[in-house]
Amino acid sequence: MEEIHQILAKNLKGIRERKKLSLEKVSELTGVSKTMIGQIERGESSPTLTTIWKIANGLKTSFTSLINEPQPQAKVVFRHEIQPLIEDNGKYKVYPYFPFQENRRFEIYTVEIEENGFLQAEAHPEGTEEFITVYDGILTLYVNDLIYTIKTGDSIRFKADRAHTYQNTGDSITRLSMTIYYPS
């Protein structure tokens, strides 16, 4: 893991370049000297919290965007590295491939439901939607008093801010991809 002043150096330079700002302009916007901005960008200085806040405010960016390690351009998730969440005595397994992050309003799972397996889910926060694609088997989805049957290759989108139940009503395992979108 990189030291924070090195992360800050890369992030500050990246933000400045994306905004097409000179060192002078950043200095003018932030109240931090041009020399200090240059030293920070080269990783030669460990600025105070006050200085980092001045830079964030002057550039109209978040404090954490300056000090957090940037997300890689690609992330490969290996199934064998995911700890599944298990319900219904092992008949319902959820693999959280991309868990929720505040800057992304969704999460993505793969779900496996054994024959006759099911999960009753409580209502999610208001405005939440789920998007499901079944890759193998048959999923019966109960949302309030409505019943939907989704077969291999089919998809459904529904408002998940009400109680709902997932059930495998087929005679083989059901595999599906689930994306849950949370409103801001």
C-alpha positions in Angstrom: 0.0 0.0 0.0 1.3 3.4 -0.9 2.0 6.1 1.6 -0.7 8.8 1.8 1.5 11.6 0.5 2.3 9.6 -2.6 -1.4 8.9 -3.2 -2.1 12.6 -2.6 0.6 13.5 -5.1 -0.9 11.3 -7.9 -4.5 12.4 -7.1 -3.8 16.1 -7.0 -1.8 16.0 -10.3 -4.6 13.9 -11.9 -7.3 16.3 -10.8 -5.4 19.4 -11.9 -4.6 17.9 -15.3 -8.2 16.7 -15.9 -9.4 20.3 -15.1 -6.7 21.6 -17.3 -5.3 23.9 -14.6 -1.8 25.3 -14.2 0.0 25.2 -10.9 -0.5 29.0 -10.8 -4.3 28.7 -11.2 -4.5 25.9 -8.5 -2.5 28.2 -6.2 -4.9 31.1 -6.9 -8.0 28.9 -6.4 -6.8 27.3 -3.2 -4.6 29.9 -1.4 -1.8 27.4 -1.3 1.5 28.5 -2.8 2.5 27.3 -6.3 5.8 26.0 -4.8 3.8 23.9 -2.2 1.4 22.6 -4.9 4.4 21.5 -7.0 6.1 19.8 -4.0 2.8 18.0 -3.1 2.4 16.8 -6.7 6.0 15.4 -6.7 5.5 13.7 -3.3 8.1 15.9 -1.7 5.8 17.3 0.9 3.3 15.9 3.5 0.9 18.8 3.8 -1.3 19.5 6.9 -5.0 18.6 7.0 -5.7 22.3 6.7 -3.8 22.5 3.5 -5.5 19.4 2.0 -8.9 20.9 2.9 -7.9 24.2 1.2 -6.9 22.3 -1.9 -10.2 20.3 -1.9 -12.3 23.3 -1.4 -10.5 25.4 -3.9 -10.7 22.7 -6.6 -14.3 21.9 -5.6 -13.6 18.3 -5.0 -14.0 16.0 -2.0 -11.3 15.6 0.6 -11.3 11.8 0.1 -10.8 12.2 -3.7 -7.4 13.6 -2.8 -6.3 11.0 -0.2 -8.0 7.7 -1.3 -6.3 5.3 -3.6 -7.9 5.5 -7.0 -10.0 2.6 -8.2 -8.2 0.5 -10.9 -9.5 0.8 -14.4 -10.6 -2.8 -14.2 -11.2 -5.3 -11.4 -11.4 -9.0 -11.9 -13.4 -10.8 -9.3 -12.7 -14.5 -8.9 -15.6 -16.7 -7.7 -13.3 -18.8 -5.6 -12.3 -15.7 -3.6 -15.9 -14.7 -2.8 -17.4 -15.9 0.5 -21.1 -16.7 -0.3 -23.9 -15.8 2.0 -26.0 -18.9 2.6 -29.7 -19.2 3.6 -32.4 -21.9 3.6 -30.0 -24.6 4.9 -27.6 -24.1 2.0 -30.3 -24.1 -0.7 -29.9 -20.3 -1.4 -26.4 -18.9 -2.0 -25.6 -15.3 -2.8 -22.1 -14.3 -4.2 -21.5 -10.6 -3.7 -19.4 -9.8 -6.8 -19.6 -6.0 -6.6 -20.9 -4.9 -3.2 -22.5 -1.5 -2.7 -20.2 1.6 -2.7 -21.5 5.1 -1.9 -20.3 6.6 -5.2 -22.0 3.8 -7.1 -25.7 3.3 -6.3 -25.8 -0.4 -7.1 -24.5 -3.8 -6.1 -24.2 -7.0 -8.2 -24.7 -10.6 -7.1 -24.8 -14.0 -8.5 -27.4 -16.2 -6.8 -27.8 -20.0 -6.8 -31.0 -21.5 -5.6 -31.2 -25.3 -5.2 -34.4 -27.1 -6.1 -37.3 -26.0 -3.8 -35.0 -23.4 -2.2 -36.3 -19.9 -1.4 -35.6 -16.6 0.3 -38.1 -14.2 1.7 -36.7 -10.7 1.5 -37.9 -7.7 3.5 -38.7 -4.5 1.7 -35.6 -2.5 0.7 -35.5 1.4 1.1 -38.0 3.3 -0.9 -37.2 3.6 -4.6 -34.9 0.5 -4.7 -35.2 -1.6 -7.8 -33.8 -5.0 -8.7 -32.8 -6.3 -12.1 -32.6 -10.1 -12.5 -31.5 -12.3 -15.4 -31.9 -16.0 -15.0 -29.1 -18.0 -16.6 -30.2 -21.5 -15.6 -33.4 -22.9 -14.3 -36.7 -21.3 -13.3 -37.2 -18.5 -10.8 -40.6 -17.8 -9.3 -40.7 -14.3 -7.8 -43.4 -13.2 -5.5 -43.9 -9.4 -5.1 -46.8 -8.5 -2.9 -49.7 -10.4 -4.4 -48.1 -10.8 -7.9 -46.3 -13.9 -9.1 -43.7 -13.8 -11.9 -42.1 -16.9 -13.5 -38.7 -16.1 -15.1 -37.0 -18.8 -17.1 -33.6 -19.3 -18.5 -32.6 -16.3 -20.6 -35.3 -14.1 -19.3 -35.0 -11.0 -17.1 -37.2 -8.9 -14.8 -37.0 -5.5 -13.2 -39.2 -4.8 -10.2 -39.6 -2.3 -7.3 -37.9 -3.9 -4.4 -39.2 -1.5 -1.8 -41.8 -4.1 -0.8 -41.5 -7.6 0.6 -40.6 -10.2 -2.0 -39.7 -13.9 -2.2 -37.4 -15.7 -4.6 -38.1 -19.4 -5.1 -36.8 -22.1 -7.4 -39.9 -23.9 -8.6 -38.0 -25.9 -11.2 -36.4 -29.4 -11.0 -32.8 -28.2 -11.3 -30.6 -25.5 -9.8 -31.5 -21.9 -10.7 -28.6 -19.5 -11.4 -29.2 -15.8 -11.8 -27.5 -12.4 -11.9 -29.0 -9.7 -9.6 -28.3 -6.0 -9.7 -29.8 -3.9 -6.9 -30.1 -0.2 -7.5 -30.5 2.1 -4.5 -31.7 5.7 -5.1 -29.6 8.5 -3.6 
